[in-house]
Amino acid sequence: METFRFEIQCPSRDRGLCSGNLLLVDRGGMCVHAQLQTEDRYLSNRMVGENIFDLFPASASGSLRAGFSTLWSGRKGFCEDLYECAGETGELSVYYVISMSRYDDFHAMIRLRNISYYINKHERLLRQEEQKVEDLKRLAGIGVWKYDSKKQRLESKGYADPMFQPGEYREMDMAEYFSRMSVTDVEKVKEYIRGLDAGRRQESIQYMMHYQYGDVVLRVEPISCRPSDGGYLWEGYVQNVTDLITGQTRIEMLRQAIDSVSEDVFAVESDGSLAFANKTFLEHNVSDRSRDVIGEKVFDLNKTLVDKTQWGDWLRSLRENGGSWNFTQDRVSDGQGEAMTFENYSYLIENQLHQELIWVFARDISERLKREDEINSLQYLTNSIINNIPVGLYVKDVADDFKYLFCNRSAFDFLRSGREDVIGKNDFEIFGRSKAEAIRNEDLQLVSDRTKIERTGQVGGASGSPVTYEEVRIYQRRKTARL
């Protein structure tokens, strides 16, 4: 057999990737010479005398033979392609870039570059990224779906709908699917499907499904559409948004509740920017109700609410008092209306983003203060009348050893004692024992019978002459028993 010799001309920078696995084969594929710089599962110096199409697995030999035959049938005499030699189960494939050219009329030169390391590394990274995407789908509750409008067939897989699994697409019977859907959503979804059947591009749709363990809210988004066998084949994704909708619903309910209270409720960032305001706050501090004031400085809304200097003092007081500060404040409604008095409860709170928010709950106490003034005025008038009428009035506390709680001026004159000698004392501390015992027995009988005592009597007057008096004693039950 004739020996062929050839040298490899390959720059040194390429040798780690490709350099010089060369074979010389005849037109039947028999290897007559091999010059290998690296050996692997399929390439070795023992290849001489072997047919290369028998050495490689079926996954590569067929396409290799087809490429090899073109060397002799065409004018070009050269071909190059990527070939995969699939391994056994659990074994990585081997990848070659194989260049073939005619050497002469009877032989071909084949150059093989094993790029398995780079392909397998790329595939490994790709699988890692695919796993990350799959994990994100699982965490976000996302699935994918296909809908064939002509066959009226829905298929889906993923993590959104419990009726479908993450692996293979599963076909869903539409009647069964609608049977699990909220009755309030069925007609809406059917109309949406009629749009898909017509090939109309539509926005996302949201509906509720009923399952044994609970309700699920799904959001469907179409991604692509293409004509298919007289109909349309739609593809898209579906997401389980139950937690999101539940959270939004709770937030909206909380917002409505906060808007319904009569107190001002608002939150302010540390720089004075308004972050939240309920309806009552806006009514009290913003003249233009249609204006969105979120993000505006609170000291620019209503100067009587707080100015820039006062805001700094407010913030400092919060920090100096452990994050809470309560105070009373006079301000004018929307800066130009009627004067009001507010009782403010403010709290410095750090949110999940580690941002400081000052939450304020302010109650309008103008009416309460007005009523308190009216009550105080009435109390003053009542006390003036009681203290100046020519009738002695006194009140005893049954629960506290019948001690005197109140006496008017006439009662003090009758007892010939001052306030300090009567209030907070019982009859034994004011009168002699025999008189005190008589009064105590009458009081006990009065409490027992729940009646009243009416009688007349005489006492010595200031001039020494007797004074006749009429006494009415009654018992009245209160939260604390008093006579």
C-alpha positions as CSV (number, residue, x, y, z in Angstrom):
1,M,0.0,0.0,0.0
2,E,1.3,3.4,-0.9
3,T,2.1,5.7,2.0
4,F,0.9,9.2,2.0
5,R,2.6,11.9,4.0
6,F,1.4,15.4,4.8
7,E,2.1,18.0,7.4
8,I,-0.5,20.0,9.4
9,Q,-0.3,23.7,8.9
10,C,-2.4,25.2,11.8
11,P,-1.6,28.4,13.7
12,S,-0.6,27.7,17.3
13,R,-3.6,29.7,18.7
14,D,-6.0,27.2,17.1
15,R,-4.4,24.0,18.2
16,G,-6.4,23.7,21.4
17,L,-9.6,23.8,19.5
18,C,-9.0,21.9,16.2
19,S,-5.6,21.2,15.2
20,G,-4.9,18.3,13.0
21,N,-7.0,15.2,13.4
22,L,-6.6,14.1,9.8
23,L,-7.6,11.0,8.0
24,L,-6.9,9.8,4.5
25,V,-9.6,7.5,3.2
26,D,-10.4,5.8,-0.1
27,R,-13.6,6.3,-2.1
28,G,-15.3,3.5,-0.1
29,G,-14.5,5.1,3.2
30,M,-11.7,2.8,4.2
31,C,-9.1,4.7,6.3
32,V,-5.6,4.3,4.8
33,H,-3.8,6.8,7.0
34,A,-4.5,8.6,10.3
35,Q,-2.6,11.5,11.9
36,L,-4.3,12.4,15.2
37,Q,-3.2,14.9,17.8
38,T,-6.0,13.9,20.2
39,E,-7.8,10.6,20.7
40,D,-11.4,10.2,21.9
41,R,-14.3,7.7,22.0
42,Y,-14.3,7.4,18.1
43,L,-10.9,8.6,17.0
44,S,-7.7,6.5,17.5
45,N,-4.7,5.5,15.5
46,R,-6.2,2.0,15.3
47,M,-8.6,3.4,12.7
48,V,-6.3,2.5,9.8
49,G,-7.9,-0.3,7.9
50,E,-11.3,0.4,9.2
51,N,-14.3,1.9,7.4
52,I,-15.0,5.3,9.0
53,F,-18.8,4.9,8.3
54,D,-18.8,1.8,10.6
55,L,-16.8,3.5,13.4
56,F,-19.3,6.3,14.0
57,P,-22.8,5.7,15.4
58,A,-25.9,5.8,13.2
59,S,-26.7,9.3,14.4
60,A,-23.7,10.6,12.4
61,S,-22.7,7.9,9.8
62,G,-25.7,8.4,7.5
63,S,-25.2,12.2,7.1
64,L,-21.5,11.7,7.0
65,R,-21.9,9.2,4.1
66,A,-24.2,11.7,2.3
67,G,-21.6,14.5,2.6
68,F,-18.8,12.2,1.5
69,S,-20.6,11.1,-1.7
70,T,-20.9,14.8,-2.8
71,L,-17.1,14.9,-3.1
72,W,-17.2,12.7,-6.1
73,S,-20.4,13.8,-7.7
74,G,-19.9,17.6,-7.8
75,R,-17.2,20.0,-9.1
76,K,-16.5,21.6,-5.7
77,G,-14.9,18.6,-4.1
78,F,-15.3,20.0,-0.6
79,C,-17.9,20.0,2.2
80,E,-18.0,20.9,5.9
81,D,-20.6,20.3,8.5
82,L,-21.3,19.7,12.2
83,Y,-22.0,16.1,13.2
84,E,-23.4,14.8,16.5
85,C,-22.4,11.3,17.7
86,A,-25.0,10.5,20.3
87,G,-23.8,8.5,23.2
88,E,-25.5,5.8,25.2
89,T,-28.2,6.7,27.8
90,G,-26.6,9.1,30.4
91,E,-23.6,9.6,28.2
92,L,-22.8,12.9,26.6
93,S,-22.7,13.3,22.8
94,V,-19.5,13.9,20.9
95,Y,-19.6,16.7,18.4
96,Y,-17.3,17.1,15.4
97,V,-16.8,19.7,12.7
98,I,-15.8,17.6,9.8
99,S,-14.2,19.0,6.7
100,M,-13.9,16.7,3.6
101,S,-12.1,17.3,0.4
102,R,-10.9,15.2,-2.6
103,Y,-7.2,14.4,-2.2
104,D,-7.0,12.8,-5.7
105,D,-9.3,10.7,-7.9
106,F,-9.2,7.8,-5.4
107,H,-8.8,9.3,-2.0
108,A,-10.3,12.0,0.2
109,M,-8.8,13.9,3.1
110,I,-11.0,14.3,6.2
111,R,-10.2,16.8,8.9
112,L,-12.1,16.4,12.3
113,R,-12.3,18.9,15.0
114,N,-13.8,17.7,18.3
115,I,-15.8,20.6,19.7
116,S,-17.7,18.5,22.3
117,Y,-16.3,20.4,25.2
118,Y,-17.7,23.7,23.9
119,I,-21.0,22.3,22.8
120,N,-21.6,20.4,26.0
121,K,-20.6,23.4,28.1
122,H,-23.0,25.5,26.1
123,E,-25.8,22.9,26.5
124,R,-25.1,22.6,30.2
125,L,-25.4,26.4,30.6
126,L,-28.5,26.4,28.4
127,R,-30.1,23.7,30.6
128,Q,-29.2,25.7,33.7
129,E,-30.9,28.8,32.2
130,E,-33.9,26.7,31.2
131,Q,-34.1,25.4,34.7
132,K,-34.0,28.9,36.1
133,V,-36.8,29.9,33.7
134,E,-38.8,26.9,34.8
135,D,-38.3,27.8,38.5
136,L,-39.4,31.3,37.8
137,K,-42.5,30.0,36.0
138,R,-43.3,27.8,39.0
139,L,-42.8,30.6,41.5
140,A,-44.8,33.0,39.4
141,G,-47.5,30.5,38.6
142,I,-47.1,30.7,34.8
143,G,-48.1,28.2,32.2
144,V,-48.3,28.2,28.4
145,W,-51.3,27.3,26.2
146,K,-52.3,26.5,22.6
147,Y,-55.7,26.9,21.0
148,D,-56.7,25.5,17.6
149,S,-59.7,27.6,16.5
150,K,-60.8,25.1,13.8
151,K,-60.7,22.0,16.1
152,Q,-61.9,24.1,19.1
153,R,-59.1,22.4,21.1
154,L,-57.3,24.0,24.1
155,E,-54.0,22.6,25.3
156,S,-52.0,23.8,28.2
157,K,-49.1,23.0,30.5
158,G,-47.3,24.7,33.4
159,Y,-47.9,25.9,36.8
160,A,-50.9,28.2,36.5
161,D,-54.0,26.0,36.3
162,P,-54.2,22.9,38.6
163,M,-56.0,21.1,35.7
164,F,-52.7,21.0,33.8
165,Q,-49.3,19.7,34.6
166,P,-45.8,21.2,34.1
167,G,-44.6,18.5,31.6
168,E,-46.5,17.6,28.5
169,Y,-49.3,19.6,26.9
170,R,-52.7,18.3,28.0
171,E,-55.9,18.7,26.0
172,M,-58.9,20.1,27.9
173,D,-62.5,19.4,27.1
174,M,-64.1,22.9,26.7
175,A,-67.4,21.8,28.3
176,E,-65.6,20.5,31.4
177,Y,-63.5,23.7,31.5
178,F,-66.5,25.9,31.4
179,S,-68.2,23.8,34.1
180,R,-65.4,24.8,36.5
181,M,-65.5,28.4,35.6
182,S,-67.3,31.1,37.6
183,V,-70.7,31.6,36.1
184,T,-70.2,35.3,36.0
185,D,-67.1,34.8,33.7
186,V,-68.4,32.1,31.3
187,E,-70.1,34.4,28.8
188,K,-67.2,36.8,28.9
189,V,-64.7,34.0,28.1
190,K,-66.9,32.6,25.3
191,E,-67.0,36.0,23.7
192,Y,-63.2,36.2,24.0
193,I,-62.8,32.7,22.3
194,R,-65.1,33.9,19.5
195,G,-62.6,36.7,18.9
196,L,-59.8,34.1,18.7
197,D,-61.8,32.0,16.3
198,A,-62.1,35.1,14.1
199,G,-58.3,35.7,14.3
200,R,-58.7,39.0,16.2
201,R,-55.7,40.1,18.3
202,Q,-57.0,40.7,21.8
203,E,-55.7,41.9,25.1
204,S,-55.4,39.7,28.2
205,I,-58.5,38.3,29.9
206,Q,-59.0,37.4,33.6
207,Y,-61.4,34.9,35.0
208,M,-62.0,32.6,38.0
209,M,-62.0,28.8,38.2
210,H,-63.6,26.8,41.0
211,Y,-61.7,23.8,42.4
212,Q,-62.3,21.6,45.4
213,Y,-59.5,23.2,47.4
214,G,-60.4,26.8,46.6
215,D,-60.9,29.4,43.8
216,V,-58.1,30.3,41.3
217,V,-58.0,33.5,39.3
218,L,-56.2,33.1,35.9
219,R,-55.0,35.8,33.5
220,V,-54.6,34.7,29.9
221,E,-52.4,36.6,27.4
222,P,-52.2,35.6,23.7
223,I,-48.7,35.9,22.2
224,S,-48.8,34.7,18.7
225,C,-51.3,33.7,16.0
226,R,-50.8,31.9,12.7
227,P,-53.2,30.5,10.1
228,S,-53.6,26.8,10.4
229,D,-55.7,24.4,8.2
230,G,-58.5,26.9,7.6
231,G,-58.4,28.2,11.2
232,Y,-56.0,29.9,13.5
233,L,-53.4,28.4,15.9
234,W,-53.0,30.7,19.0
235,E,-50.3,30.5,21.6
236,G,-49.8,32.4,24.7
237,Y,-49.2,32.2,28.5
238,V,-51.5,32.0,31.5
239,Q,-50.7,33.1,35.0
240,N,-52.2,32.3,38.3
241,V,-52.9,35.8,39.8
242,T,-55.0,34.6,42.7
243,D,-52.6,36.0,45.4
244,L,-52.2,39.3,43.4
245,I,-56.0,39.8,43.0
246,T,-56.6,38.8,46.7
247,G,-54.0,41.3,47.8
248,Q,-55.4,44.0,45.6
249,T,-58.9,43.3,46.8
250,R,-57.8,43.6,50.4
251,I,-56.0,46.8,49.7
252,E,-59.0,48.2,48.0
253,M,-61.3,47.2,50.9
254,L,-58.8,48.8,53.3
255,R,-58.7,51.9,51.1
256,Q,-62.5,52.2,51.1
257,A,-62.6,51.7,54.9
258,I,-60.0,54.4,55.4
259,D,-61.9,56.8,53.0
260,S,-65.0,56.2,55.1
261,V,-63.6,57.4,58.4
262,S,-64.2,60.9,59.6
263,E,-60.5,61.4,60.6
264,D,-57.7,62.7,58.3
265,V,-55.4,59.8,57.5
266,F,-52.2,60.5,55.5
267,A,-48.6,59.4,55.1
268,V,-45.7,61.6,54.4
269,E,-42.1,60.8,53.4
270,S,-39.3,62.3,55.5
271,D,-38.7,65.0,52.9
272,G,-42.3,66.1,53.2
273,S,-43.7,64.4,50.0
274,L,-47.2,63.2,50.4
275,A,-47.4,59.4,50.0
276,F,-51.0,58.6,50.9
277,A,-54.1,60.6,51.7
278,N,-57.6,59.5,52.4
279,K,-60.8,61.3,51.2
280,T,-61.3,63.2,54.4
281,F,-57.8,64.6,54.4
282,L,-58.3,65.8,50.8
283,E,-61.6,67.5,51.7
284,H,-59.9,69.3,54.6
285,N,-56.7,70.4,52.9
286,V,-57.1,70.5,49.1
287,S,-59.4,73.0,47.4
288,D,-59.2,71.3,43.9
289,R,-60.5,67.8,44.6
290,S,-59.6,66.6,41.0
291,R,-55.9,67.3,41.5
292,D,-53.6,64.4,42.2
293,V,-51.5,65.7,45.1
294,I,-49.6,62.5,45.8
295,G,-45.9,63.3,45.6
296,E,-46.4,67.0,46.4
297,K,-44.9,68.5,49.5
298,V,-47.3,68.5,52.4
299,F,-46.3,72.0,53.5
300,D,-47.3,73.3,50.1
301,L,-50.9,72.0,50.4
302,N,-52.2,73.9,53.4
303,K,-50.0,76.4,55.2
304,T,-52.1,76.0,58.3
305,L,-51.5,72.3,58.3
306,V,-47.8,72.6,58.5
307,D,-45.1,74.8,57.0
308,K,-41.6,73.8,56.1
309,T,-40.1,74.8,59.4
310,Q,-42.8,73.2,61.4
311,W,-42.4,70.0,59.3
312,G,-38.7,69.8,60.4
313,D,-39.8,70.3,64.1
314,W,-42.5,67.7,63.7
315,L,-40.0,65.1,62.3
316,R,-37.5,65.9,65.1
317,S,-40.2,65.5,67.8
318,L,-41.1,62.1,66.4
319,R,-37.5,60.9,66.5
320,E,-37.0,62.3,70.0
321,N,-40.1,60.6,71.3
322,G,-39.5,57.1,70.1
323,G,-41.3,57.3,66.8
324,S,-44.7,58.7,68.1
325,W,-45.9,62.1,68.9
326,N,-49.4,63.4,69.7
327,F,-50.4,67.0,69.8
328,T,-53.4,69.4,69.2
329,Q,-53.4,71.8,66.3
330,D,-55.5,74.6,65.0
331,R,-55.8,74.9,61.2
332,V,-58.1,76.2,58.6
333,S,-60.0,74.0,56.1
334,D,-58.2,73.9,52.7
335,G,-56.2,76.9,53.9
336,Q,-59.1,79.4,53.5
337,G,-62.3,77.9,55.1
338,E,-63.4,77.7,58.7
339,A,-61.0,77.3,61.6
340,M,-60.9,73.8,63.1
341,T,-59.0,72.1,65.9
342,F,-57.4,68.8,65.3
343,E,-56.0,66.1,67.6
344,N,-53.0,64.6,65.8
345,Y,-51.5,61.1,66.4
346,S,-48.4,60.6,64.4
347,Y,-46.1,57.6,64.0
348,L,-42.7,57.2,62.3
349,I,-42.7,53.8,60.5
350,E,-40.1,52.2,58.3
351,N,-41.5,50.3,55.3
352,Q,-40.1,47.1,53.6
353,L,-37.9,49.3,51.4
354,H,-36.3,50.8,54.5
355,Q,-37.9,54.1,53.7
356,E,-39.3,56.3,56.6
357,L,-43.0,57.1,56.4
358,I,-44.8,59.4,58.9
359,W,-48.4,58.2,59.3
360,V,-50.8,60.7,60.8
361,F,-54.3,60.2,62.1
362,A,-55.9,63.6,62.8
363,R,-59.4,63.9,64.4
364,D,-61.4,67.1,64.1
365,I,-62.3,67.9,67.7
366,S,-63.8,71.3,67.0
367,E,-67.3,70.2,67.8
368,R,-66.2,68.3,70.9
369,L,-64.4,71.3,72.3
370,K,-67.5,73.4,71.5
371,R,-69.7,71.0,73.4
372,E,-67.3,70.8,76.2
373,D,-67.4,74.6,76.5
374,E,-71.2,74.5,76.4
375,I,-71.2,71.8,79.1
376,N,-68.7,73.8,81.2
377,S,-70.8,76.9,80.9
378,L,-73.9,75.0,81.8
379,Q,-72.1,73.4,84.7
380,Y,-71.0,76.8,85.9
381,L,-74.6,78.1,85.7
382,T,-75.9,75.0,87.5
383,N,-73.4,75.3,90.3
384,S,-74.1,79.0,90.7
385,I,-77.9,78.2,91.0
386,I,-77.3,75.3,93.4
387,N,-74.9,77.2,95.6
388,N,-77.2,80.3,95.9
389,I,-80.6,78.8,96.4
390,P,-81.9,79.1,100.1
391,V,-82.1,75.3,100.4
392,G,-79.4,73.1,101.8
393,L,-78.4,70.2,99.4
394,Y,-75.9,67.5,100.2
395,V,-74.9,64.1,98.7
396,K,-73.4,61.1,100.5
397,D,-71.6,58.1,99.0
398,V,-73.2,54.9,100.3
399,A,-70.3,52.8,98.9
400,D,-67.7,54.9,100.8
401,D,-69.0,54.8,104.4
402,F,-71.7,57.4,103.7
403,K,-69.1,60.2,103.3
404,Y,-70.2,63.6,102.1
405,L,-69.4,64.2,98.4
406,F,-71.1,67.5,97.9
407,C,-72.7,70.3,99.9
408,N,-74.0,73.6,98.7
409,R,-73.5,76.9,100.5
410,S,-76.8,76.7,102.4
411,A,-75.9,73.2,103.6
412,F,-72.6,74.4,105.0
413,D,-74.4,77.3,106.8
414,F,-76.9,74.8,108.2
415,L,-74.1,72.5,109.4
416,R,-72.2,75.6,110.6
417,S,-69.0,74.1,109.0
418,G,-66.7,74.8,106.2
419,R,-65.9,72.7,103.2
420,E,-62.8,71.2,104.7
421,D,-64.8,70.1,107.8
422,V,-67.5,68.2,105.8
423,I,-66.4,67.0,102.3
424,G,-64.8,63.5,102.4
425,K,-66.0,62.9,106.0
426,N,-68.9,60.8,107.5
427,D,-71.4,61.8,110.2
428,F,-69.3,60.2,113.0
429,E,-66.5,62.7,112.1
430,I,-68.8,65.7,112.1
431,F,-71.4,65.1,114.8
432,G,-71.5,63.5,118.3
433,R,-71.8,59.7,118.4
434,S,-75.4,59.5,119.4
435,K,-76.6,61.9,116.7
436,A,-74.3,60.2,114.1
437,E,-75.7,56.7,115.0
438,A,-79.2,58.0,114.6
439,I,-78.4,59.5,111.2
440,R,-76.6,56.3,110.1
441,N,-79.5,54.1,111.1
442,E,-81.9,56.3,109.1
443,D,-79.6,56.1,106.1
444,L,-79.3,52.3,106.3
445,Q,-83.1,52.0,106.5
446,L,-83.5,54.3,103.5
447,V,-81.1,52.2,101.4
448,S,-82.9,49.0,102.5
449,D,-86.4,50.3,101.8
450,R,-85.6,52.3,98.6
451,T,-88.1,54.9,99.8
452,K,-87.6,58.5,101.0
453,I,-87.5,60.2,104.4
454,E,-89.6,63.3,105.0
455,R,-89.6,65.1,108.3
456,T,-89.4,68.4,110.2
457,G,-87.2,69.3,113.1
458,Q,-85.6,72.1,115.1
459,V,-82.0,73.1,115.7
460,G,-80.5,76.0,117.5
461,G,-80.1,79.1,115.3
462,A,-77.1,81.4,115.2
463,S,-78.9,83.8,117.7
464,G,-79.7,80.9,120.0
465,S,-83.3,80.8,119.2
466,P,-84.7,77.5,117.7
467,V,-84.9,77.2,113.9
468,T,-87.5,74.8,112.3
469,Y,-86.4,72.9,109.2
470,E,-88.0,70.4,106.8
471,E,-85.8,67.5,105.5
472,V,-86.3,65.3,102.5
473,R,-83.8,62.4,102.1
474,I,-83.9,60.1,99.0
475,Y,-81.8,57.2,97.8
476,Q,-80.7,57.0,94.1
477,R,-78.8,54.1,92.6
478,R,-75.9,54.9,90.3
479,K,-72.9,53.1,89.0
480,T,-71.4,53.8,92.4
481,A,-74.1,53.7,95.0
482,R,-74.7,57.2,96.4
483,L,-77.3,58.8,98.7
